[in-house]
Amino acid sequence: MLIVNREIGEVVEPAMIDRVSGRPLSDPVFRSAPGPAADEHARLRHTRRNEPLKG
């Protein structure tokens, strides 16, 4: 599937960005975090995933 600008007919390049900073979510400063309904398993999974890399 492509996303196209209807006015000019050109294919667009979608990007997920932080509205506040304008930075792409692929920037390493961003990480996932458990939401308010997350169970203990999800919280532990996020904690381990977001620990600094060792080595």
Secondary structure, DSSP 8 states (H G I E B T S, - for coil): ---B-TTT--B-----B-TTT--BTTSTT------TT--HHHHHHHHHHTS----
